[in-house]
Amino acid sequence: MGTKRVGLARIEALMENLKREIVGFNVEMTANSVTTITAAGALARNSINLINDTDAAAYTLPAASTCSRGDIIIVKYIAAVADGEVHKYGTAGEFFASHSTVFADSNAANGGVMTLVTAPDGTDDDFLNLTGATNGGIGIGSELRFHFDGSQWAVNGTLKRQGTGAVAVTAAFAET
């Protein structure tokens, strides 16, 4: 049996790939920017966005053609969405990966147990719609983590109640 040698260039390439994957998991420590959002607009790759917008708004994600595997966008709510107002996340024609999930606090009667609210079908859902409710959600502390898997954006989120929590949190993946 012969020996297998790995060149320095190959080791460096493997280390760089590993570093890139680790950075994707530690984006809060290495984010390009932290921005407080007060109106609808485009979200940047590898950023943390503090949502202080209570009105209806649409937030676009970067086009898949401009993204790399491991890109991430973090959204944290620092204000509650107003009753009946909708926050839309997505880009027309760019569908969410089927492994996306959004969980929410159940209503107050259930003691705040987390339940699955919505998941996309993976074929034609290009927007995530979050609807505010006075005694439901989307409340302060809600968080969405968008990550690019190499071909599609996926989102994993946890939505918090606001007010008494008597109304179910409303979130749904939808077509344009």
Residue pairs with C-beta under 8 A, 6 or more apart in sequence:
20 70
21 70
23 30
23 70
24 70
24 71
24 72
24 147
27 46
27 48
27 72
27 74
28 48
28 74
30 46
31 46
31 47
31 48
31 74
32 44
32 45
32 46
32 47
33 44
33 46
33 47
33 48
34 47
34 48
34 49
34 50
35 44
35 47
35 48
35 49
35 50
36 49
36 50
36 52
36 78
37 49
37 50
37 51
37 52
37 53
37 59
38 52
38 53
39 53
39 57
40 53
40 57
40 58
40 59
41 59
41 60
42 59
42 60
42 62
43 49
43 59
43 60
43 61
43 62
43 73
43 75
43 89
43 146
44 62
44 73
45 62
45 66
45 67
45 71
45 72
45 73
45 148
46 71
46 72
46 73
47 73
47 74
48 74
48 76
49 59
49 73
49 74
49 75
49 76
50 76
50 77
50 78
51 75
51 76
51 77
51 78
51 79
51 87
52 78
52 79
53 79
53 87
54 79
54 80
54 81
54 82
54 85
54 132
55 82
55 85
56 85
56 86
56 87
57 85
57 87
57 88
58 87
58 88
58 89
59 75
59 87
59 88
59 89
60 90
60 91
61 73
61 89
61 90
61 91
61 94
61 146
61 153
62 71
62 91
63 91
63 94
64 94
64 148
64 151
64 152
64 153
67 148
67 153
68 148
68 150
69 148
69 149
69 150
70 147
70 148
71 147
71 148
72 145
72 146
72 147
72 148
73 145
73 146
73 147
74 143
74 144
74 145
74 146
75 89
75 143
75 144
75 145
75 146
76 141
76 142
76 143
77 138
77 139
77 140
77 141
77 142
77 143
77 160
78 140
79 140
80 132
80 137
80 138
80 139
80 140
80 162
81 87
81 130
81 131
81 132
81 137
81 138
81 139
82 132
83 132
83 133
83 134
84 131
84 132
84 133
85 131
85 132
86 129
86 130
86 131
86 132
87 129
87 130
87 132
87 138
88 127
88 128
88 129
88 130
89 127
89 128
89 129
89 130
89 144
89 146
89 155
90 96
90 126
90 127
90 128
90 153
91 126
91 153
92 126
92 176
93 126
93 176
94 126
94 152
94 153
95 120
95 122
95 123
95 124
95 125
95 126
95 152
96 120
96 122
96 125
96 126
96 128
96 152
96 153
96 154
96 155
96 173
97 120
97 122
97 149
97 151
97 152
97 153
97 154
98 119
98 120
98 121
98 122
98 123
99 149
99 154
100 119
100 120
100 128
100 154
100 155
100 156
100 173
101 116
101 118
101 119
101 156
101 157
102 116
102 117
102 118
102 119
102 128
102 144
102 155
102 156
102 157
102 158
102 159
102 171
103 114
103 115
103 116
103 117
103 157
103 158
103 159
104 114
104 115
104 117
104 137
104 158
104 159
104 160
104 161
104 168
104 169
104 171
105 112
105 113
105 114
105 137
105 159
105 160
105 161
105 165
105 169
106 112
106 113
106 114
106 115
106 168
107 136
107 161
107 165
107 166
107 167
107 168
108 161
108 164
108 165
108 166
109 166
112 161
112 165
114 158
117 159
117 169
117 170
117 171
117 172
118 128
118 171
118 172
118 173
119 173
120 128
120 173
121 173
124 175
125 173
125 174
125 175
126 175
126 176
127 173
127 174
127 175
127 176
128 144
128 155
128 157
128 171
128 172
128 173
128 174
129 171
129 172
129 173
129 174
130 137
130 138
130 142
130 159
130 170
130 171
131 138
131 170
131 171
132 138
133 162
133 167
133 168
133 169
133 170
134 162
134 163
134 167
135 161
135 162
135 163
135 164
135 165
135 166
135 167
136 161
136 162
136 163
136 165
136 166
136 167
136 168
136 169
136 170
137 159
137 160
137 161
137 162
137 169
137 170
137 171
138 159
138 160
138 162
138 169
138 171
139 159
139 160
139 161
139 162
139 163
140 160
140 162
141 160
142 157
142 158
142 159
142 160
143 157
143 158
144 155
144 156
144 157
145 155
145 156
145 157
146 153
146 154
146 155
147 153
147 154
147 155
147 156
148 154
157 171
159 169
159 171
161 169
